Amino acid sequence: MNRKTGLLLVWMVLAASPLAAQEWAAKMFQEKQYDFGVCARNASAEYKFVFENIYMEDVHVAGVRTSCGCTTPRVENDALKTYEKGAIVAHFNTDRFLGQRGATITVTFDKPYYAQVQLHVRGHIRGDVVVEPGSVRMGAVDVGTPVDQKVKVYYSGGQGNWQILDVKSANPHLKAEVLENIRNSRQVAYELKVHLDENAPVGYINDYLMLVTNDNRGTQIPLLVEGCVEAEITVSPAALFMGVLQPGQKVTRQLIVKSKTPFKIVDIICDDNSFKFDTSSEQTPKTLHVIPVTFVAPSDTMGRVVKSIKIETEQGQLAPELSAYAVVTNQ
């Protein structure tokens, strides 16, 4: 049986079983529901439903819709090759809605077969606690550089002794100080100073600080901290997919290596001879290098091939390590 005939038989089975037709898509998702908990008004609240293409065929998201305006969905990476990942991002509209809210997000796939997956979110948006801005925005931060940002928290719920007692963080590189600057019969206001220390690792910051209060309606209120700590040298893509290949098949992809200051690449390290790197044109220091990467699918290894790649510069610095992977099949 050839691959085309096999796919046709799979499609016939799926078409005869509506439940099976939905299940292939649902299996790609790590989670299908999320509770935002208690949110302050205007607070940034988003959750990513990550999904991975675990199949040999390409996967495509045709569209996404929501059952309630309290949640706005969007798609990150709607076309996935084998083992690539995407996400359905659910944005909770805390600036426009109040009270207990929930939504069903319907994700429609049209490749390799038609299917729909339903995701569910819920949360309670308070109107008496407001944060400005909606998150702690660190922005782009050079590695080794400490950063401070401020956020204001307002309470107007009528509980005269309302207080922020503590701020907790699961990230050891984030700390916060709280200063009360208004307290009267109508309002309590705090200024929150958030510090990111110089030892924060390279990568995206997407963490929550937890405001601990003495509020009998909910003692903890989350506050998003977002940003990105950037290495002096960056590599894209972070994961290099070479494709679904037959034994002996050759393919070439490109790596983009860049920095704010000119640099020279002296070595690229990989423990697999199936990967070759062309650095012949990269002998001059410059801020951006384009490296062709050629992979020849081995004949003695079937399935997923995953290898790490390390790039060394003339200063002895290593760029962030990345992975390169392929799927080798004889079908």
TAGILIN-V124419 format. One record per pair of residues at least 12 apart in sequence whose ideal C-beta (glycine too) atoms are under 8 Angstrom apart, sorted by the first residue. I is the first residue (numbers start at 1). J is the second residue. D is the distance in Angstrom with one decimal. If there is no record, write none. Layout:
# TAGILIN-V124419
i=I j=J d=D
i=I j=J d=D
This chain:
# TAGILIN-V124419
i=2 j=331 d=7.9
i=3 j=331 d=4.6
i=6 j=331 d=7.6
i=7 j=57 d=7.3
i=7 j=112 d=7.6
i=11 j=113 d=6.2
i=14 j=113 d=5.7
i=21 j=113 d=6.5
i=21 j=114 d=7.1
i=21 j=115 d=5.5
i=22 j=115 d=5.2
i=22 j=116 d=6.4
i=22 j=117 d=7.0
i=24 j=55 d=7.5
i=24 j=113 d=7.0
i=24 j=115 d=6.3
i=25 j=107 d=7.6
i=25 j=109 d=5.1
i=25 j=115 d=3.8
i=25 j=116 d=7.3
i=25 j=117 d=4.9
i=26 j=115 d=8.0
i=26 j=117 d=5.1
i=27 j=54 d=6.8
i=28 j=51 d=4.2
i=28 j=52 d=5.7
i=28 j=53 d=6.5
i=28 j=54 d=6.0
i=28 j=59 d=7.3
i=29 j=49 d=6.0
i=29 j=50 d=7.4
i=29 j=51 d=4.7
i=29 j=117 d=6.4
i=29 j=119 d=7.5
i=30 j=49 d=7.6
i=30 j=50 d=5.3
i=30 j=51 d=7.3
i=30 j=52 d=7.9
i=31 j=49 d=6.2
i=31 j=50 d=7.8
i=32 j=49 d=7.0
i=32 j=117 d=7.1
i=32 j=118 d=7.2
i=32 j=119 d=5.2
i=32 j=120 d=6.8
i=33 j=119 d=6.8
i=33 j=120 d=4.2
i=33 j=121 d=7.2
i=34 j=47 d=4.6
i=34 j=49 d=7.4
i=34 j=90 d=7.0
i=34 j=119 d=7.9
i=34 j=120 d=7.6
i=34 j=121 d=5.2
i=34 j=122 d=8.0
i=35 j=121 d=7.6
i=35 j=122 d=5.5
i=35 j=123 d=6.4
i=36 j=92 d=5.3
i=36 j=121 d=6.7
i=36 j=122 d=7.0
i=36 j=123 d=3.0
i=36 j=124 d=8.0
i=37 j=123 d=6.0
i=37 j=124 d=7.2
i=37 j=220 d=7.8
i=37 j=222 d=6.6
i=38 j=123 d=7.4
i=38 j=124 d=5.1
i=38 j=126 d=6.4
i=38 j=217 d=7.9
i=38 j=218 d=4.2
i=38 j=220 d=7.1
i=38 j=221 d=6.0
i=38 j=222 d=7.8
i=39 j=92 d=6.6
i=39 j=94 d=5.1
i=39 j=123 d=5.5
i=39 j=124 d=6.9
i=39 j=125 d=5.1
i=39 j=126 d=6.9
i=39 j=221 d=7.4
i=39 j=222 d=6.9
i=40 j=94 d=7.1
i=40 j=125 d=8.0
i=40 j=126 d=5.9
i=40 j=129 d=4.3
i=40 j=130 d=6.1
i=40 j=131 d=4.8
i=40 j=153 d=7.3
i=40 j=221 d=5.4
i=40 j=223 d=7.5
i=41 j=94 d=5.8
i=41 j=95 d=7.1
i=41 j=98 d=7.1
i=41 j=125 d=6.3
i=41 j=126 d=6.2
i=41 j=127 d=5.5
i=41 j=128 d=7.9
i=41 j=129 d=6.5
i=41 j=130 d=4.6
i=41 j=131 d=7.6
i=42 j=94 d=5.9
i=42 j=95 d=5.0
i=42 j=130 d=5.5
i=42 j=131 d=5.8
i=42 j=132 d=6.5
i=42 j=133 d=7.8
i=42 j=134 d=4.9
i=43 j=94 d=5.1
i=43 j=131 d=5.1
i=43 j=134 d=5.2
i=43 j=135 d=7.2
i=43 j=221 d=7.9
i=43 j=222 d=7.3
i=43 j=223 d=6.6
i=43 j=224 d=7.0
i=44 j=94 d=7.8
i=44 j=134 d=4.1
i=44 j=135 d=3.8
i=44 j=224 d=4.6
i=44 j=226 d=7.3
i=45 j=91 d=7.3
i=45 j=92 d=3.9
i=45 j=94 d=5.6
i=45 j=123 d=6.9
i=45 j=222 d=7.7
i=45 j=224 d=7.0
i=46 j=89 d=5.8
i=46 j=90 d=6.6
i=46 j=91 d=5.0
i=46 j=92 d=7.0
i=46 j=224 d=7.7
i=47 j=89 d=7.4
i=47 j=90 d=5.0
i=47 j=92 d=7.8
i=47 j=121 d=6.6
i=48 j=76 d=7.3
i=48 j=87 d=4.2
i=48 j=88 d=7.3
i=48 j=89 d=5.3
i=48 j=90 d=7.9
i=49 j=87 d=6.2
i=49 j=88 d=4.4
i=49 j=89 d=7.8
i=49 j=90 d=6.8
i=49 j=105 d=7.8
i=49 j=119 d=5.2
i=50 j=85 d=6.0
i=50 j=86 d=7.6
i=50 j=87 d=5.0
i=51 j=80 d=8.0
i=51 j=85 d=7.0
i=51 j=86 d=5.8
i=51 j=87 d=7.0
i=51 j=88 d=7.2
i=52 j=80 d=7.6
i=52 j=83 d=6.6
i=52 j=84 d=7.3
i=52 j=85 d=4.7
i=52 j=86 d=8.0
i=53 j=80 d=3.9
i=53 j=81 d=6.5
i=53 j=82 d=5.7
i=53 j=83 d=6.3
i=53 j=84 d=5.5
i=53 j=85 d=7.7
i=53 j=86 d=8.0
i=54 j=82 d=7.9
i=54 j=83 d=7.3
i=55 j=82 d=6.7
i=55 j=112 d=7.0
i=56 j=82 d=5.8
i=56 j=244 d=6.1
i=56 j=327 d=7.0
i=56 j=329 d=6.8
i=56 j=331 d=7.7
i=57 j=82 d=7.9
i=57 j=111 d=7.3
i=57 j=112 d=3.9
i=58 j=79 d=6.7
i=58 j=80 d=6.9
i=58 j=81 d=5.7
i=58 j=82 d=7.9
i=58 j=111 d=5.9
i=58 j=112 d=6.8
i=59 j=79 d=7.4
i=59 j=80 d=4.6
i=59 j=109 d=6.5
i=59 j=111 d=6.1
i=59 j=112 d=6.7
i=60 j=78 d=6.3
i=60 j=79 d=5.1
i=60 j=80 d=7.6
i=60 j=109 d=6.6
i=60 j=110 d=5.8
i=60 j=111 d=3.8
i=61 j=75 d=5.2
i=61 j=78 d=4.1
i=61 j=79 d=7.7
i=61 j=86 d=7.0
i=61 j=88 d=7.9
i=61 j=107 d=6.3
i=61 j=108 d=7.1
i=61 j=109 d=5.9
i=62 j=108 d=4.7
i=62 j=109 d=6.4
i=62 j=110 d=3.9
i=62 j=111 d=8.0
i=63 j=107 d=8.0
i=63 j=108 d=4.8
i=64 j=88 d=6.1
i=64 j=105 d=6.3
i=64 j=106 d=7.0
i=64 j=107 d=5.2
i=64 j=108 d=7.1
i=65 j=105 d=7.3
i=65 j=106 d=5.3
i=65 j=108 d=7.9
i=66 j=103 d=5.0
i=66 j=104 d=7.3
i=66 j=105 d=5.2
i=66 j=106 d=7.7
i=67 j=103 d=5.3
i=67 j=104 d=4.3
i=67 j=105 d=7.7
i=67 j=106 d=7.7
i=68 j=101 d=6.6
i=68 j=102 d=6.8
i=68 j=103 d=3.9
i=68 j=104 d=7.8
i=69 j=93 d=6.8
i=69 j=96 d=7.4
i=69 j=97 d=7.4
i=70 j=92 d=6.7
i=70 j=93 d=5.4
i=70 j=96 d=7.7
i=70 j=97 d=4.4
i=70 j=101 d=4.0
i=70 j=102 d=7.6
i=70 j=103 d=5.8
i=70 j=125 d=7.8
i=71 j=90 d=5.4
i=71 j=91 d=6.7
i=71 j=92 d=5.8
i=71 j=93 d=6.7
i=71 j=101 d=7.6
i=71 j=103 d=3.8
i=71 j=105 d=6.8
i=71 j=121 d=5.6
i=72 j=90 d=7.8
i=72 j=91 d=4.5
i=72 j=93 d=6.2
i=73 j=88 d=5.8
i=73 j=89 d=6.7
i=73 j=90 d=5.5
i=73 j=91 d=7.4
i=73 j=105 d=4.8
i=74 j=88 d=7.6
i=74 j=89 d=5.0
i=74 j=91 d=7.2
i=75 j=87 d=7.6
i=75 j=88 d=6.1
i=75 j=89 d=7.6
i=76 j=88 d=7.7
i=76 j=89 d=6.0
i=81 j=241 d=6.0
i=81 j=243 d=7.0
i=81 j=244 d=7.3
i=82 j=241 d=7.8
i=82 j=244 d=5.4
i=82 j=327 d=5.1
i=83 j=241 d=7.0
i=83 j=304 d=6.7
i=83 j=325 d=6.5
i=83 j=327 d=7.0
i=84 j=241 d=6.1
i=88 j=105 d=6.4
i=88 j=107 d=5.7
i=88 j=119 d=6.2
i=90 j=103 d=7.6
i=90 j=105 d=6.0
i=90 j=119 d=7.0
i=90 j=121 d=4.9
i=92 j=121 d=6.8
i=92 j=123 d=5.7
i=92 j=125 d=7.5
i=94 j=125 d=4.9
i=94 j=134 d=7.3
i=95 j=134 d=7.3
i=97 j=125 d=5.7
i=98 j=125 d=5.1
i=98 j=126 d=7.5
i=98 j=127 d=4.6
i=99 j=124 d=6.7
i=99 j=125 d=6.3
i=99 j=127 d=7.9
i=100 j=122 d=7.4
i=100 j=123 d=7.7
i=100 j=124 d=5.0
i=101 j=122 d=6.7
i=101 j=123 d=6.2
i=101 j=124 d=7.5
i=101 j=125 d=6.2
i=102 j=120 d=7.0
i=102 j=121 d=6.6
i=102 j=122 d=3.7
i=102 j=123 d=7.6
i=103 j=120 d=7.4
i=103 j=121 d=5.5
i=103 j=122 d=7.7
i=104 j=118 d=5.4
i=104 j=119 d=7.2
i=104 j=120 d=5.6
i=105 j=118 d=7.0
i=105 j=119 d=4.3
i=105 j=120 d=7.4
i=105 j=121 d=7.0
i=106 j=118 d=5.5
i=106 j=119 d=7.9
i=107 j=119 d=6.7
i=124 j=218 d=7.7
i=126 j=157 d=8.0
i=126 j=217 d=7.5
i=126 j=218 d=7.5
i=126 j=221 d=7.7
i=128 j=155 d=6.2
i=128 j=156 d=5.4
i=128 j=157 d=3.3
i=128 j=158 d=7.7
i=129 j=153 d=7.0
i=129 j=154 d=7.2
i=129 j=155 d=5.5
i=129 j=157 d=7.2
i=129 j=221 d=6.1
i=130 j=153 d=7.5
i=130 j=154 d=4.6
i=130 j=156 d=7.8
i=131 j=151 d=5.9
i=131 j=152 d=7.0
i=131 j=153 d=5.4
i=131 j=154 d=7.7
i=131 j=223 d=6.2
i=132 j=151 d=7.0
i=132 j=152 d=4.9
i=132 j=154 d=7.4
i=133 j=151 d=6.6
i=134 j=224 d=7.5
i=135 j=151 d=7.7
i=135 j=223 d=7.0
i=135 j=224 d=4.0
i=135 j=225 d=6.8
i=135 j=226 d=5.5
i=136 j=149 d=5.2
i=136 j=151 d=5.5
i=136 j=192 d=7.8
i=136 j=194 d=4.7
i=136 j=209 d=7.1
i=136 j=223 d=6.5
i=136 j=224 d=6.9
i=136 j=225 d=4.2
i=136 j=226 d=7.2
i=137 j=149 d=6.5
i=137 j=226 d=6.1
i=137 j=227 d=6.6
i=138 j=196 d=5.7
i=138 j=205 d=5.8
i=138 j=225 d=6.7
i=138 j=226 d=6.7
i=138 j=227 d=2.8
i=138 j=228 d=7.8
i=139 j=227 d=5.4
i=139 j=228 d=7.7
i=140 j=227 d=7.1
i=140 j=228 d=5.4
i=140 j=230 d=5.6
i=141 j=196 d=6.8
i=141 j=200 d=7.3
i=141 j=227 d=5.9
i=141 j=228 d=6.8
i=141 j=229 d=5.0
i=141 j=230 d=6.6
i=142 j=229 d=7.8
i=142 j=230 d=6.0
i=142 j=232 d=7.5
i=143 j=200 d=7.7
i=143 j=202 d=5.5
i=143 j=229 d=5.5
i=143 j=230 d=6.4
i=143 j=231 d=5.4
i=143 j=232 d=6.5
i=144 j=198 d=5.2
i=145 j=198 d=6.3
i=146 j=195 d=6.8
i=146 j=196 d=6.3
i=146 j=197 d=5.5
i=146 j=198 d=4.6
i=147 j=195 d=7.5
i=147 j=196 d=4.6
i=147 j=227 d=7.6
i=148 j=193 d=6.2
i=148 j=194 d=6.9
i=148 j=195 d=5.3
i=148 j=196 d=7.7
i=149 j=193 d=7.7
i=149 j=194 d=5.2
i=150 j=191 d=5.9
i=150 j=192 d=6.6
i=150 j=193 d=5.5
i=150 j=194 d=7.3
i=151 j=191 d=7.7
i=151 j=192 d=4.6
i=151 j=194 d=6.9
i=151 j=223 d=6.8
i=152 j=189 d=6.4
i=152 j=190 d=7.1
i=152 j=191 d=5.8
i=152 j=192 d=7.3
i=153 j=189 d=7.0
i=153 j=190 d=4.6
i=153 j=191 d=7.9
i=153 j=192 d=6.0
i=153 j=211 d=6.9
i=154 j=187 d=6.2
i=154 j=188 d=7.3
i=154 j=189 d=5.1
i=155 j=187 d=6.9
i=155 j=188 d=4.4
i=155 j=189 d=7.6
i=156 j=186 d=6.3
i=156 j=187 d=5.0
i=156 j=188 d=7.7
i=157 j=215 d=7.8
i=157 j=217 d=7.6
i=159 j=215 d=6.6
i=159 j=216 d=7.6
i=160 j=185 d=7.5
i=161 j=214 d=6.9
i=162 j=188 d=5.2
i=162 j=213 d=6.8
i=162 j=214 d=6.8
i=162 j=215 d=6.2
i=163 j=180 d=7.8
i=163 j=188 d=7.8
i=163 j=213 d=6.4
i=163 j=214 d=5.1
i=164 j=178 d=5.2
i=164 j=180 d=7.8
i=164 j=190 d=5.5
i=164 j=211 d=5.4
i=164 j=212 d=7.0
i=164 j=213 d=5.5
i=165 j=212 d=5.0
i=165 j=213 d=6.3
i=165 j=214 d=5.9
i=166 j=212 d=4.1
i=167 j=192 d=7.0
i=167 j=209 d=5.5
i=167 j=210 d=7.0
i=167 j=211 d=5.9
i=167 j=212 d=6.9
i=168 j=209 d=7.0
i=168 j=210 d=4.4
i=168 j=212 d=6.2
i=169 j=207 d=6.9
i=169 j=209 d=5.3
i=169 j=210 d=7.4
i=170 j=207 d=6.7
i=170 j=208 d=7.7
i=171 j=205 d=7.7
i=171 j=207 d=4.5
i=171 j=225 d=7.6
i=173 j=196 d=6.0
i=173 j=197 d=4.9
i=173 j=199 d=6.0
i=173 j=200 d=4.1
i=173 j=201 d=7.8
i=174 j=194 d=6.6
i=174 j=195 d=7.2
i=174 j=196 d=5.9
i=174 j=197 d=7.9
i=174 j=207 d=6.3
i=174 j=209 d=6.8
i=174 j=225 d=6.1
i=175 j=194 d=7.5
i=175 j=195 d=4.9
i=175 j=197 d=7.4
i=176 j=192 d=5.7
i=176 j=193 d=6.6
i=176 j=194 d=4.9
i=176 j=195 d=7.2
i=176 j=209 d=5.8
i=177 j=192 d=7.5
i=177 j=193 d=4.6
i=177 j=195 d=7.7
i=178 j=190 d=5.5
i=178 j=191 d=7.6
i=178 j=192 d=5.7
i=178 j=193 d=7.9
i=179 j=191 d=4.7
i=179 j=192 d=7.9
i=179 j=193 d=7.1
i=192 j=209 d=7.9
i=192 j=211 d=7.9
i=192 j=223 d=7.5
i=194 j=209 d=6.9
i=194 j=225 d=6.4
i=196 j=225 d=7.9
i=196 j=227 d=7.4
i=196 j=229 d=8.0
i=200 j=229 d=5.0
i=201 j=229 d=6.5
i=202 j=229 d=5.2
i=202 j=230 d=6.9
i=202 j=231 d=4.4
i=202 j=320 d=6.1
i=203 j=228 d=7.3
i=203 j=229 d=6.1
i=204 j=226 d=7.9
i=204 j=227 d=7.6
i=204 j=228 d=5.1
i=205 j=225 d=5.9
i=205 j=226 d=5.9
i=205 j=227 d=4.3
i=205 j=228 d=6.5
i=205 j=229 d=6.7
i=206 j=224 d=7.5
i=206 j=225 d=7.7
i=206 j=226 d=5.7
i=207 j=224 d=7.7
i=207 j=225 d=4.9
i=208 j=222 d=4.5
i=208 j=223 d=6.5
i=208 j=224 d=5.8
i=208 j=225 d=6.9
i=209 j=222 d=7.3
i=209 j=223 d=4.6
i=209 j=225 d=6.0
i=210 j=222 d=5.8
i=210 j=223 d=7.6
i=211 j=223 d=6.0
i=231 j=319 d=7.2
i=231 j=320 d=5.5
i=232 j=259 d=5.8
i=232 j=260 d=7.1
i=232 j=261 d=7.9
i=232 j=317 d=6.8
i=233 j=257 d=6.6
i=233 j=258 d=7.3
i=233 j=259 d=4.7
i=233 j=263 d=6.8
i=233 j=311 d=7.7
i=233 j=313 d=6.6
i=233 j=317 d=6.3
i=233 j=319 d=4.3
i=233 j=320 d=7.5
i=234 j=257 d=7.5
i=234 j=258 d=5.8
i=234 j=259 d=7.3
i=234 j=319 d=7.2
i=234 j=320 d=6.9
i=235 j=255 d=6.2
i=235 j=256 d=7.0
i=235 j=257 d=5.3
i=235 j=311 d=6.6
i=235 j=319 d=5.0
i=235 j=320 d=5.7
i=235 j=322 d=5.4
i=236 j=255 d=7.6
i=236 j=256 d=4.8
i=237 j=255 d=7.8
i=237 j=322 d=7.6
i=238 j=320 d=7.5
i=238 j=322 d=5.6
i=239 j=322 d=6.3
i=239 j=323 d=5.1
i=239 j=324 d=7.5
i=239 j=325 d=7.0
i=240 j=253 d=5.8
i=240 j=255 d=6.6
i=240 j=293 d=6.4
i=240 j=309 d=7.4
i=240 j=322 d=6.4
i=240 j=323 d=7.2
i=240 j=324 d=4.2
i=240 j=325 d=7.4
i=241 j=253 d=7.8
i=241 j=324 d=7.9
i=241 j=325 d=6.1
i=241 j=326 d=7.2
i=242 j=293 d=7.8
i=242 j=295 d=4.4
i=242 j=324 d=6.4
i=242 j=325 d=6.9
i=242 j=326 d=3.8
i=243 j=326 d=6.1
i=243 j=327 d=7.5
i=244 j=326 d=7.5
i=244 j=327 d=4.5
i=244 j=329 d=6.3
i=245 j=295 d=7.6
i=245 j=297 d=4.0
i=245 j=326 d=5.8
i=245 j=327 d=7.1
i=245 j=328 d=5.8
i=245 j=329 d=7.6
i=246 j=297 d=6.4
i=246 j=328 d=7.4
i=246 j=329 d=6.6
i=246 j=330 d=6.2
i=247 j=297 d=5.4
i=247 j=298 d=6.7
i=247 j=299 d=4.0
i=247 j=328 d=6.3
i=247 j=330 d=6.2
i=248 j=296 d=6.8
i=248 j=297 d=6.2
i=248 j=299 d=6.1
i=249 j=296 d=7.4
i=249 j=297 d=4.9
i=250 j=294 d=6.4
i=250 j=295 d=7.1
i=250 j=296 d=4.9
i=250 j=297 d=7.6
i=251 j=294 d=7.3
i=251 j=295 d=5.7
i=251 j=326 d=7.9
i=252 j=292 d=5.4
i=252 j=293 d=6.7
i=252 j=294 d=4.6
i=252 j=295 d=7.7
i=253 j=292 d=7.6
i=253 j=293 d=5.2
i=253 j=295 d=7.7
i=254 j=290 d=5.6
i=254 j=291 d=6.7
i=254 j=292 d=5.9
i=254 j=293 d=6.9
i=255 j=290 d=7.4
i=255 j=291 d=4.3
i=255 j=293 d=5.8
i=255 j=309 d=7.8
i=255 j=311 d=7.9
i=255 j=322 d=7.8
i=256 j=288 d=7.0
i=256 j=289 d=7.6
i=256 j=290 d=6.1
i=256 j=291 d=7.9
i=257 j=288 d=7.4
i=257 j=289 d=4.4
i=257 j=290 d=8.0
i=257 j=291 d=6.3
i=257 j=311 d=6.0
i=257 j=319 d=6.0
i=258 j=287 d=5.9
i=258 j=288 d=4.4
i=258 j=289 d=7.1
i=259 j=287 d=5.7
i=260 j=287 d=6.9
i=261 j=287 d=6.8
i=262 j=285 d=4.0
i=262 j=286 d=5.2
i=262 j=287 d=5.5
i=263 j=285 d=5.7
i=263 j=286 d=7.6
i=263 j=287 d=7.5
i=263 j=313 d=4.8
i=263 j=314 d=6.6
i=263 j=315 d=6.8
i=263 j=317 d=7.8
i=264 j=282 d=7.3
i=264 j=283 d=6.9
i=264 j=284 d=7.0
i=264 j=285 d=4.5
i=264 j=313 d=6.3
i=264 j=314 d=4.2
i=265 j=279 d=5.7
i=265 j=282 d=4.9
i=265 j=289 d=5.7
i=265 j=291 d=7.3
i=265 j=311 d=6.2
i=265 j=312 d=7.4
i=265 j=313 d=6.0
i=265 j=314 d=7.8
i=266 j=312 d=5.6
i=266 j=313 d=6.4
i=266 j=314 d=5.2
i=267 j=311 d=7.6
i=267 j=312 d=4.4
i=268 j=291 d=7.0
i=268 j=309 d=6.6
i=268 j=310 d=7.2
i=268 j=311 d=5.4
i=268 j=312 d=7.5
i=269 j=309 d=7.1
i=269 j=310 d=4.3
i=269 j=311 d=7.8
i=269 j=312 d=7.0
i=270 j=307 d=5.6
i=270 j=308 d=7.1
i=270 j=309 d=5.1
i=270 j=310 d=7.6
i=270 j=324 d=7.4
i=271 j=307 d=6.7
i=271 j=308 d=7.7
i=272 j=305 d=7.6
i=272 j=307 d=4.6
i=274 j=295 d=5.7
i=274 j=296 d=5.5
i=274 j=297 d=7.2
i=274 j=298 d=5.5
i=274 j=305 d=7.3
i=274 j=307 d=8.0
i=275 j=293 d=6.3
i=275 j=294 d=7.4
i=275 j=295 d=5.5
i=275 j=307 d=6.3
i=275 j=309 d=7.3
i=275 j=324 d=6.2
i=276 j=293 d=7.4
i=276 j=294 d=4.6
i=276 j=295 d=7.8
i=276 j=296 d=7.9
i=277 j=291 d=5.8
i=277 j=292 d=7.4
i=277 j=293 d=5.8
i=277 j=294 d=7.9
i=278 j=291 d=6.8
i=278 j=292 d=4.4
i=278 j=293 d=8.0
i=278 j=294 d=7.3
i=279 j=291 d=6.4
i=285 j=314 d=7.3
i=291 j=311 d=8.0
i=293 j=309 d=7.9
i=293 j=324 d=6.8
i=295 j=324 d=7.3
i=295 j=326 d=5.9
i=297 j=326 d=6.5
i=297 j=328 d=4.6
i=298 j=328 d=6.5
i=301 j=328 d=5.9
i=302 j=328 d=5.5
i=302 j=329 d=6.5
i=302 j=330 d=6.7
i=303 j=327 d=6.9
i=303 j=328 d=6.6
i=303 j=329 d=7.7
i=304 j=325 d=6.3
i=304 j=326 d=7.6
i=304 j=327 d=5.5
i=305 j=325 d=6.2
i=305 j=326 d=5.0
i=305 j=327 d=7.4
i=305 j=328 d=6.0
i=306 j=323 d=5.9
i=306 j=324 d=7.6
i=306 j=325 d=4.4
i=307 j=323 d=7.0
i=307 j=324 d=5.4
i=307 j=325 d=7.3
i=308 j=321 d=5.6
i=308 j=322 d=7.3
i=308 j=323 d=5.6
i=308 j=324 d=7.8
i=309 j=321 d=7.0
i=309 j=322 d=5.3
i=309 j=323 d=7.2
i=309 j=324 d=5.5
